């Protein structure tokens, strides 16, 4: 399978060509439950994660939510 280069949280990474965003998260070992994703400088709604296919040069910021408090 061919790989494409994308930028994830400022770091260049290679991922398999044709993955959806959800598949990319699984490939990277990132649980999808408590993250938000900025995709090419726009917030990507969770409802589009299964429809959005990764393209060469895409940029992602993946933010993990952390629970806590008192």
Order of alpha helices (4+ residues) and beta strands (2+ residues): beta-beta-alpha-beta-beta-beta
